[in-house]
Structures are given as structure tokens and as C-alpha cells.
Amino acid sequence: MKTRSLRRRSAGFTLLEIMVVVIIIGVLAATIIPQFMGTTHDAKVSAAKADVSQLENALERFNLHMDRYPTMDEGLKVLVEAPTGEDKKWRGPYIKLLRPDPWGNPYQYRVPGIHHATTFDVWSRGADGQDGGDGPNADVGNW
């Protein structure tokens, strides 16, 4: 008789034991999760820097073949599609696909540039999608 009542009591967890485990998991989650929050932003900034570098290289190759940088009207799309009337000089596509930045916005292009007056500026507007900004909203460009 005693063994049967002992088995019944030790067969499950008490409410107190379950609450202690839940509290421990909550404390661990509260200390670990914030460390990974900044990782996503850092990865997006790194991806934007790599994309800007790739676009910069493609624009330089375009300049070598065409003896000029794309106009503001042509923009970055000329790296994928030949400009009208200049099909013979164009040796592209210089990039496979013109992707948006990691925040889903188009990359920006300006010629002549503000930061590079003799060439061009190419940049991502960052997390806020606006020019300028600090911290997570800072622009990522070739300057």
C-alpha cells in the first residue's frame, strides 16, 4: 500500500517545480535574446557594404567600356540593360540583377557625386530609407 502511494506522488512534477523551470528559462531568454538583436542589423549593414562595393566595381567596368559613367537618367539599371543607341560599346550586363538594399529600398546613384566630385556616389539610405541618419539609420555608401 505504501509503495503505491509513493509511486503516485513521484510520478509527476509539482506546480512549484514547473514554475521554477519556467522562471529559469525566462531569465536565460531575457539575457541571451538581446545579444542577437544587434546581429541582424550588423548583418544587413555588412550586406549593404558588399552590395555597394559590387555596384562600384560594376560602374567602373561600365566606365572602362563606355568612356563615361551612367547618367542620372540611366541610373543603375544601365548595368543590367544596354543604354539606348549604344549597344555596340556596352559589354554588359555588368551585374546579374539590380537588387534592393537589405531594407528593401533601391540603391541610390548620383553623378557627379557629393562625396566623389569627379566620379559618382552610390549608397543605401539605411534602415530608415532617408538620406543621412545616425546609428542604425546611417547611410552605407562608397565614401
Secondary structure, 3 states (H helix, E strand, C coil): CHHHHHHHHHCCCCHHHHHHHHHHHHHHHHHHHHHHHHHHHHHHHHHHHHHHHHHHHHHHHHHHHHCCCCCCCCHHHHHCCCCCCCCCCCCCCCCCCCCCCCCCCCCEEECCCCCCCCCCEEEECCCCCCCCCCHHHCCEECC
